[in-house]
Amino acid sequence: MRKSLLASAALAAAGLTAPAQAQVFYSVTGTFQADTDGDQTNEIYDWAFAFESASYVSTLSYLAPSSCSITGTFYLCGPTQTIDPQGVLAGAPVTNPFIGFNAVNADATGSGVWNYFFAPGAFGADGVYTTAGYPDPSGPIIDPDSGQEYYVGNAGLATLTVRTATAAVPEPATWAMMLLGFGLVGAALRRPKRDLRIRYA
């Protein structure tokens, strides 16, 4: 019974050394131009945001403002086939994955959604990616939203960086304590059983 308990303890201790799950970090830097009167001479805005995921992004999803580095905004990420100017899954076919975010109403279905389009594969592997135009590289990278103003840009004005990171390797002192613990467990398992002698008076 004692050996079984010690063996279980050894297996549990071995499980502590299993590698941690990797996190995937996404960061976007880029610019867009607000063009309210059609002359394309209005102010150019710089936008940057970042988020992390337990795995590579593979599905379309809205995420809460608390997950985004821009306070009070939603961001939208994932591959899709069709997008309209508001970022809804309808409209002209688009084969590029995209990242968009709403910095106007903090509303996943409201106005003010600006979409950065990236080439296929940009979300599923580490690397640095530049934008692909919508619907072609020579077109705008950011779609109009709705109403009287819209947003335009040129291909290459935004960059997506994808990288993975795992938990840090344990410090030497931690490894030393783990090895010492394994040694003590091993010694206890190898210790010979004493003979039990009973003397009667």
GIFEN-V496683 format. One record per pair of residues at least 6 apart in sequence whose C-alpha atoms are under 7 Angstrom apart, sorted by sequence separation. I is the first residue (numbers start at 1). J is the second residue. D is the distance in Angstrom with one decimal. If there is no record, write none. Layout:
i = (I:I)
j = (J:J)
d = (D:D)
This chain:
i = (35:65:68:83:84:102:105:133:134:144:35:65:82:83:84:104:122:133:134:144:34:65:82:83:84:104:133:143:33:34:65:82:83:103:132:142:143:33:34:64:82:83:102:131:142:33:63:82:83:102:141:142:32:33:62:63:81:82:101:102:118:140:141:31:32:62:63:81:100:101:118:119:140:141:31:32:62:81:100:101:117:118:140:141:31:61:80:100:116:117:139:140:30:31:51:61:99:100:117:30:51:60:61:79:80:98:99:117:138:29:30:50:60:79:98:99:137:29:49:50:59:60:78:79:98:28:29:49:58:59:60:78:97:98:28:49:57:58:77:78:96:97:27:28:77:96:97:133:27:76:77:96:97:132:26:27:76:96:117:131:26:75:76:86:116:131:25:26:75:87:116:130:131:25:74:75:86:115:131:24:25:73:74:87:114:115:130:131:23:24:73:114:130:23:24:73:129:130:23:24:128:129:23:24:74:113:128:129:73:74:112:128:72:74:111:127:128:111:127:126:127:125:126:126:94:62:85:85:86:85:57:56:57:56:36:36:35:36:35:34:35:34:33:34:32:33:32:33:32:31:30:31:30:29:30:29:28:29:28:27:28:27:26:27:26:25:26:24:25:24:25:24:23:24:22:23:22:23:22:21:20:20:10:10:6:6:3)
j = (41:71:74:89:90:108:111:139:140:150:42:72:89:90:91:111:129:140:141:151:42:73:90:91:92:112:141:151:42:43:74:91:92:112:141:151:152:43:44:74:92:93:112:141:152:44:74:93:94:113:152:153:44:45:74:75:93:94:113:114:130:152:153:44:45:75:76:94:113:114:131:132:153:154:45:46:76:95:114:115:131:132:154:155:46:76:95:115:131:132:154:155:46:47:67:77:115:116:133:47:68:77:78:96:97:115:116:134:155:47:48:68:78:97:116:117:155:48:68:69:78:79:97:98:117:48:49:69:78:79:80:98:117:118:49:70:78:79:98:99:117:118:49:50:99:118:119:155:50:99:100:119:120:155:50:51:100:120:141:155:51:100:101:111:141:156:51:52:101:113:142:156:157:52:101:102:113:142:158:52:53:101:102:115:142:143:158:159:52:53:102:143:159:53:54:103:159:160:54:55:159:160:55:56:106:145:160:161:106:107:145:161:106:108:145:161:162:146:162:162:163:162:163:164:135:108:143:144:145:145:123:123:124:124:148:149:149:150:150:150:151:151:151:152:151:152:152:153:153:157:157:158:158:158:159:159:159:160:160:160:161:161:161:162:162:162:163:162:163:163:164:164:164:165:164:165:165:166:166:166:166:167:182:185:185:189:189)
d = (6.9:6.4:7.0:4.7:5.3:6.8:6.9:5.0:5.6:4.2:5.4:5.4:5.3:5.0:4.6:6.9:6.4:5.5:5.4:5.2:5.8:5.0:5.2:5.5:6.7:5.2:4.6:6.1:6.6:6.2:5.1:5.8:6.5:6.4:6.7:6.1:6.5:6.0:6.5:5.8:5.9:6.9:5.5:6.9:5.4:4.3:6.1:4.5:6.5:4.4:6.9:5.9:5.6:6.0:6.9:6.0:5.8:5.0:5.5:6.6:6.6:5.5:5.5:6.6:5.3:6.2:6.7:5.0:6.4:5.8:4.7:5.8:4.9:5.9:5.4:6.6:4.9:5.1:5.3:6.8:5.4:5.0:5.2:5.8:4.3:5.9:6.8:4.0:6.5:5.4:6.6:6.7:5.9:5.7:6.4:6.0:5.7:5.8:6.4:5.5:5.8:5.6:6.8:6.7:5.8:6.5:5.2:6.8:6.6:6.0:6.2:6.2:4.3:3.8:5.6:6.4:5.9:4.3:6.6:5.7:5.1:6.2:5.9:6.1:4.3:5.4:6.8:5.4:5.8:6.3:7.0:6.0:6.1:5.7:5.5:6.1:6.0:6.6:6.1:6.7:6.2:5.6:5.9:6.1:4.5:5.8:6.4:5.2:4.1:5.7:6.4:5.2:5.9:5.7:5.6:6.5:5.0:5.4:6.1:5.7:5.4:5.7:5.6:6.6:5.7:5.2:6.2:5.8:3.9:6.5:5.8:5.4:6.9:4.4:5.5:6.3:5.7:5.1:5.6:5.6:6.5:6.9:5.4:7.0:5.6:6.3:5.9:6.4:6.8:5.2:5.6:6.2:4.6:6.0:6.2:5.1:5.6:6.3:5.0:5.8:6.9:5.0:6.3:6.2:5.7:6.0:5.7:6.4:4.6:6.7:5.5:4.5:5.7:6.3:5.9:5.9:6.4:6.4:5.3:4.7:6.6:6.9:4.8:6.8:6.4:6.8:5.3:5.4:5.1:5.3:5.8:6.4:6.4:5.3:6.3:4.2:6.1:6.1:5.5:6.1:5.7:4.7:5.4:6.8:6.5:5.3:6.2:6.1:5.5:5.9:5.5:6.4:3.8:5.5:6.2:5.4:5.7:6.8:4.6:5.8:6.5:5.3:5.8:6.8:4.9:5.7:6.9:7.0:5.3:5.7:6.0:4.4:5.5:6.6:6.2:5.5:5.4:6.4:4.4:6.4:6.3:5.8:6.8:6.6:6.5:6.9:6.2)
